[in-house]
Amino acid sequence: MDSRELRILKEIEAIAHEEDAAFAERIASGPKLSGRYKLGLALGVAAGITLLLSFSAGIAFGLLGYLVLVAVGTDLLRHRAIKPIEESPLEVFHRMTAGLFRNTSPSVEPSLDLD
């Protein structure tokens, strides 16, 4: 985009903030999953786990539960918001796990002692 287009976009953004700030913030935050979609995901996960845990009644139930969980996970990944890659995937992982698996100990560099 050239500078003229960027200037026009900034003017549109400023007007949107003046007219309806809540709407402008909601648009800037990106798309959200609907409540109905989240309910469907929760029901799919519950059905998948139930089938997976009932594998003792038959191995087919366990396999079907696994396939349901894979389908739900795939569908969730297909509908997630596309965000620009401004931070590394490792940082996203640490943020999602609240730093639980972050290694904070000082790293030890290997050295060769030839004495």
N, CA and C of each residue as an Amber inpcrd file, in Angstrom:
protein
   345
   0.8320000  -1.1810000   0.0000000   0.0000000   0.0000000   0.0000000
   0.8770000   1.2450000   0.0000000   0.4190000   2.2160000  -0.6940000
   1.1870000   3.4490000  -0.7050000   0.7490000   4.3460000   0.4570000
   1.4200000   5.4520000   0.6150000   1.1600000   6.3300000   1.7660000
  -0.2460000   6.9320000   1.7240000  -0.7600000   7.1770000   0.5360000
  -2.1140000   7.7440000   0.4210000  -3.1620000   6.7660000   0.9440000
  -3.0410000   5.5010000   0.5730000  -3.9810000   4.4850000   1.0450000
  -3.8790000   4.3130000   2.5600000  -2.6670000   4.3050000   3.0820000
  -2.4860000   4.1820000   4.5320000  -3.1000000   5.3640000   5.2740000
  -2.9720000   6.5520000   4.7080000  -3.5530000   7.7450000   5.3300000
  -5.0690000   7.6410000   5.3560000  -5.6660000   7.1630000   4.2560000
  -7.1180000   7.0030000   4.1870000  -7.5830000   5.9660000   5.2060000
  -6.8580000   4.8640000   5.3330000  -7.2260000   3.8430000   6.3160000
  -7.1490000   4.3730000   7.7460000  -6.1360000   5.1840000   8.0150000
  -6.0260000   5.7710000   9.3600000  -7.1720000   6.7440000   9.6290000
  -7.5900000   7.4880000   8.6130000  -8.7360000   8.3920000   8.7840000
 -10.0180000   7.6000000   9.0470000 -10.2150000   6.5080000   8.3210000
 -11.3920000   5.6740000   8.5310000 -11.3720000   5.0910000   9.9420000
 -10.2120000   4.6530000  10.3880000 -10.0920000   4.1010000  11.7360000
 -10.4030000   5.1570000  12.7990000  -9.9170000   6.3760000  12.5920000
 -10.1860000   7.4510000  13.5540000 -11.6770000   7.7890000  13.5980000
 -12.3200000   7.8160000  12.4290000 -13.7630000   8.0990000  12.3870000
 -14.5480000   6.9860000  13.0830000 -14.1450000   5.7460000  12.8710000
 -14.8280000   4.6220000  13.5100000 -14.6970000   4.6960000  15.0280000
 -13.5160000   5.0860000  15.5100000 -13.3240000   5.2220000  16.9600000
 -14.1740000   6.3520000  17.5290000 -14.3430000   7.4160000  16.7670000
 -15.1570000   8.5350000  17.2450000 -16.6350000   8.1640000  17.3070000
 -17.1190000   7.4620000  16.2840000 -18.5450000   7.1550000  16.1980000
 -18.9660000   6.0330000  17.1460000 -18.2200000   4.9420000  17.1670000
 -18.5730000   3.8060000  18.0110000 -17.2910000   3.1030000  18.4400000
 -16.7750000   3.5060000  19.5820000 -15.4890000   2.9860000  20.0540000
 -15.5540000   1.5000000  20.3830000 -16.6590000   1.0360000  20.9530000
 -16.7750000  -0.3820000  21.3120000 -16.7430000  -1.2680000  20.0660000
 -17.4680000  -0.8280000  19.0270000 -17.4750000  -1.5870000  17.7750000
 -16.0870000  -1.6040000  17.1450000 -15.4080000  -0.4750000  17.1530000
 -14.0710000  -0.4010000  16.5640000 -13.1000000  -1.3160000  17.2980000
 -13.2070000  -1.3830000  18.6220000 -12.3260000  -2.2740000  19.3920000
 -12.6370000  -3.7360000  19.0970000 -13.9190000  -4.0580000  18.9630000
 -14.3130000  -5.4290000  18.6610000 -13.7970000  -5.8460000  17.2880000
 -13.8580000  -4.9620000  16.3150000 -13.3470000  -5.2570000  14.9770000
 -11.8250000  -5.3960000  15.0130000 -11.1590000  -4.5350000  15.7770000
  -9.6980000  -4.5850000  15.8470000  -9.2060000  -5.8500000  16.5270000
  -9.9960000  -6.4110000  17.4580000  -9.5550000  -7.6110000  18.1740000
  -9.6390000  -8.8590000  17.3060000 -10.3700000  -8.8130000  16.2060000
 -10.4320000  -9.9420000  15.2920000 -11.6670000 -10.7910000  15.5070000
 -11.8200000 -11.8360000  14.6870000 -13.0200000 -12.6640000  14.7690000
 -13.0410000 -13.5120000  16.0360000 -14.2310000 -13.7810000  16.5220000
 -14.4350000 -14.6120000  17.7030000 -15.3070000 -15.8000000  17.3150000
 -15.1550000 -16.8990000  18.0440000 -15.9980000 -18.0650000  17.8110000
 -17.3420000 -17.8380000  18.4700000 -18.4040000 -18.2360000  17.7920000
 -19.7470000 -18.0430000  18.3330000 -20.0060000 -19.0160000  19.4800000
 -21.0060000 -18.6980000  20.2870000 -21.3710000 -19.5640000  21.3980000
 -21.8720000 -20.9210000  20.9280000 -22.6120000 -20.9080000  19.8300000
 -23.1230000 -22.1570000  19.2620000 -21.9720000 -23.0490000  18.7910000
 -20.9610000 -22.4540000  18.1870000 -19.8060000 -23.2220000  17.7250000
 -19.0320000 -23.7920000  18.9150000 -18.8650000 -22.9800000  19.9700000
 -18.1630000 -23.4590000  21.1660000 -18.9260000 -24.5970000  21.8240000
 -20.2560000 -24.5050000  21.8530000 -21.0750000 -25.5830000  22.4110000
 -20.9020000 -26.8650000  21.5950000 -20.8780000 -26.7300000  20.2860000
 -20.6570000 -27.8940000  19.4240000 -19.3000000 -28.5250000  19.6660000
 -18.2780000 -27.6880000  19.8490000 -16.9470000 -28.2180000  20.1450000
 -16.9410000 -28.9500000  21.4770000 -17.5860000 -28.3690000  22.4870000
 -17.6240000 -29.0000000  23.8060000 -18.3530000 -30.3410000  23.7540000
 -19.4670000 -30.3890000  23.0310000 -20.1950000 -31.6540000  22.8910000
 -19.3670000 -32.6890000  22.1250000 -18.6640000 -32.2560000  21.1050000
 -17.8060000 -33.1640000  20.3460000 -16.6760000 -33.7230000  21.1880000
 -16.0560000 -32.8550000  22.0010000 -14.9750000 -33.3110000  22.8750000
 -15.5240000 -34.2750000  23.9210000 -16.6800000 -33.9510000  24.5030000
 -17.2810000 -34.8420000  25.5060000 -17.6210000 -36.2010000  24.8930000
 -18.1880000 -36.1990000  23.6880000 -18.5180000 -37.4680000  23.0200000
 -17.2470000 -38.2480000  22.6990000 -16.2200000 -37.5670000  22.2290000
 -14.9660000 -38.2390000  21.8980000 -14.3020000 -38.8560000  23.1150000
 -14.2800000 -38.1210000  24.2200000 -13.6650000 -38.6570000  25.4350000
 -14.4880000 -39.8230000  25.9760000 -15.8180000 -39.7060000  25.9330000
 -16.6800000 -40.7960000  26.3960000 -16.4360000 -42.0570000  25.5790000
 -16.3820000 -41.9100000  24.2600000 -16.1130000 -43.0750000  23.4120000
 -14.7150000 -43.6240000  23.6400000 -13.7580000 -42.7350000  23.8220000
 -12.3760000 -43.1630000  24.0270000 -12.2410000 -43.9450000  25.3270000
 -12.9220000 -43.4960000  26.3700000 -12.8310000 -44.1860000  27.6520000
 -13.6520000 -45.4650000  27.6960000 -14.5280000 -45.6660000  26.7370000
 -15.3150000 -46.8980000  26.7080000 -14.6740000 -47.9390000  25.7920000
 -13.3760000 -47.8370000  25.5770000 -12.6950000 -48.8020000  24.7160000
 -12.6920000 -50.1970000  25.3320000 -12.8820000 -50.2970000  26.6590000
 -12.9020000 -51.6310000  27.2730000 -14.1300000 -52.4290000  26.8270000
 -15.1870000 -51.7430000  26.4070000 -16.3640000 -52.4370000  25.8830000
 -16.1160000 -52.9210000  24.4580000 -15.2000000 -52.3110000  23.7860000
 -14.8630000 -52.7100000  22.4210000 -13.8270000 -51.7460000  21.8620000
 -12.8480000 -52.2730000  21.2040000 -11.7580000 -51.4460000  20.6700000
 -12.2880000 -50.4660000  19.6320000 -13.3900000 -50.8180000  18.9730000
 -13.9710000 -49.9250000  17.9640000 -14.4470000 -48.6170000  18.6040000
 -14.9640000 -48.6940000  19.8510000 -15.3870000 -47.4690000  20.5400000
 -14.1950000 -46.5470000  20.7850000 -13.0750000 -47.1360000  21.1910000
 -11.8750000 -46.3390000  21.4320000 -11.3680000 -45.6770000  20.1660000
 -11.3550000 -46.4310000  19.0810000 -10.9110000 -45.8640000  17.8060000
 -11.8600000 -44.7750000  17.3200000 -13.1510000 -45.0060000  17.4870000
 -14.1310000 -43.9940000  17.0750000 -13.9750000 -42.7260000  17.9170000
 -13.7460000 -42.8910000  19.2190000 -13.5180000 -41.7310000  20.0860000
 -12.2930000 -40.9530000  19.6670000 -11.2200000 -41.6660000  19.3270000
 -10.0040000 -41.0060000  18.8600000 -10.2740000 -40.2250000  17.5740000
 -11.0030000 -40.8230000  16.6540000 -11.3090000 -40.1420000  15.3930000
 -12.1910000 -38.9220000  15.6170000 -13.1270000 -39.0080000  16.5650000
 -13.9760000 -37.8500000  16.8750000 -13.1190000 -36.7160000  17.4360000
 -12.1990000 -37.0430000  18.3400000 -11.3290000 -36.0010000  18.9100000
 -10.4180000 -35.3760000  17.8460000  -9.9140000 -36.1810000  16.9410000
  -9.0850000 -35.6480000  15.8540000  -9.9140000 -34.7320000  14.9600000
 -11.1490000 -35.1280000  14.6670000 -12.0090000 -34.2940000  13.8220000
 -12.3400000 -32.9720000  14.5050000 -12.6300000 -33.0110000  15.8000000
 -12.9390000 -31.7750000  16.5290000 -11.7150000 -30.8660000  16.5730000
 -10.5460000 -31.4330000  16.8470000  -9.3200000 -30.6340000  16.8770000
  -8.9980000 -30.0260000  15.5230000  -9.1780000 -30.7970000  14.4620000
  -8.9300000 -30.2830000  13.1180000  -9.8880000 -29.1550000  12.7750000
 -11.1580000 -29.3320000  13.1370000 -12.1450000 -28.2950000  12.8660000
 -11.8200000 -27.0190000  13.6390000 -11.3910000 -27.1740000  14.8840000
 -11.0220000 -26.0080000  15.6800000  -9.8370000 -25.2730000  15.0570000
  -8.8370000 -26.0120000  14.5980000  -7.6750000 -25.3700000  13.9760000
  -8.0490000 -24.6850000  12.6660000  -9.0250000 -25.2080000  11.9420000
  -9.4420000 -24.5840000  10.6890000 -10.2020000 -23.2890000  10.9190000
 -10.8360000 -23.1310000  12.0900000 -11.6530000 -21.9560000  12.3550000
 -10.9820000 -20.9480000  13.2780000  -9.7250000 -21.1580000  13.6150000
  -9.0770000 -20.2030000  14.5050000  -8.7710000 -18.9280000  13.7380000
  -8.6090000 -17.8620000  14.4890000  -8.3150000 -16.5720000  13.8660000
  -6.9000000 -16.5880000  13.2790000  -6.7820000 -16.0740000  12.0920000
  -5.4710000 -15.9840000  11.4570000  -4.8120000 -14.7020000  11.9360000
  -3.6830000 -14.8560000  12.5720000  -2.9670000 -13.7070000  13.1100000
  -1.5980000 -13.6320000  12.4520000  -1.0750000 -12.4390000  12.3010000
   0.2640000 -12.3320000  11.7360000   1.2940000 -12.9360000  12.6850000
   2.3370000 -13.4870000  12.1310000   3.3590000 -14.1440000  12.9250000
   4.3520000 -13.1120000  13.4360000   3.9820000 -12.4510000  14.5060000
   4.8580000 -11.4460000  15.1020000   5.6540000 -12.0170000  16.2620000
   5.1920000 -13.1290000  16.8280000   5.9430000 -13.7810000  17.8800000
   6.1550000 -15.2350000  17.4880000   7.2050000 -15.8280000  18.0180000
   7.5600000 -17.1800000  17.6190000   6.5400000 -18.1840000  18.1430000
   6.4060000 -19.3200000  17.4740000   5.4940000 -20.3550000  17.9680000
   5.8560000 -20.8290000  19.3720000   7.1320000 -20.8100000  19.6990000
   7.5540000 -21.2090000  21.0350000   7.0250000 -20.2380000  22.0860000
   7.0300000 -18.9480000  21.7780000   6.4780000 -17.9640000  22.7150000
   4.9650000 -18.1180000  22.8520000   4.2840000 -18.4520000  21.7690000
   2.8370000 -18.7000000  21.8410000   2.5770000 -19.9000000  22.7460000
   3.3850000 -20.9570000  22.6040000   3.2440000 -22.1400000  23.4490000
   3.4520000 -21.7900000  24.9150000   4.4930000 -21.0030000  25.2170000
   4.7580000 -20.6230000  26.6060000   3.6310000 -19.7500000  27.1620000
   3.0550000 -18.9060000  26.3240000   1.9390000 -18.0720000  26.7770000
   0.7100000 -18.9290000  27.0550000   0.4530000 -19.9150000  26.1860000
  -0.7190000 -20.7690000  26.3710000  -0.5830000 -21.6790000  27.5830000
   0.6310000 -22.0850000  27.9120000   0.8450000 -22.9630000  29.0630000
   1.2630000 -22.1840000  30.2980000   1.1260000 -20.8620000  30.2610000
   1.4720000 -19.9780000  31.3800000   2.9140000 -20.1690000  31.8270000
   3.7920000 -20.4700000  30.9060000   5.2100000 -20.5960000  31.2220000
   5.5530000 -21.8380000  32.0110000   4.6520000 -22.8200000  32.0610000
   4.8700000 -24.0180000  32.8610000   6.0960000 -24.7980000  32.4000000
   6.3230000 -24.8580000  31.1100000   7.4210000 -25.6390000  30.5740000
   8.6160000 -24.7750000  30.1650000   8.6160000 -23.5310000  30.5920000
   9.7200000 -22.6340000  30.2410000  10.9440000 -23.0090000  31.0640000
  12.0780000 -23.1530000  30.4240000  13.3150000 -23.4840000  31.1080000
  13.9730000 -22.1800000  31.5500000  13.9480000 -21.9260000  32.8450000
  14.5180000 -20.6760000  33.3500000  15.9080000 -20.8610000  33.9370000
  16.3820000 -22.1180000  33.9760000  17.7310000 -22.3320000  34.5030000
  18.7530000 -21.8710000  33.4800000  19.8970000 -21.4170000  33.9700000
  20.9230000 -20.9700000  33.0160000  21.4300000 -22.1530000  32.1980000
  21.6060000 -21.9160000  30.9300000  22.0580000 -22.9870000  30.0690000
  23.5470000 -23.2090000  30.2470000  23.9390000 -24.4460000  30.1100000
  25.3440000 -24.8020000  30.2390000  25.8700000 -25.1160000  28.8630000
  26.8690000 -24.4050000  28.4620000  27.4740000 -24.6320000  27.1560000
  28.5060000 -25.7340000  27.2550000  28.4570000 -26.6670000  26.3340000
  29.4680000 -27.7340000  26.3830000  30.8460000 -27.1700000  26.0120000
  31.8030000 -27.6770000  26.6830000  33.1750000 -27.2470000  26.3620000
  34.0710000 -28.4650000  26.3310000  35.1070000 -28.3650000  25.5760000
  36.0570000 -29.4640000  25.4720000  37.2710000 -29.1450000  26.3240000
  37.5070000 -29.9800000  27.3050000  38.7080000 -29.8540000  28.1190000
  39.6860000 -30.9120000  27.6450000  40.7130000 -30.4750000  26.9940000
  41.6820000 -31.4220000  26.4310000  42.9050000 -31.5630000  27.3360000
  42.7810000 -31.1620000  28.5870000  43.9250000 -31.2930000  29.4980000
  44.0960000 -32.6960000  29.9890000
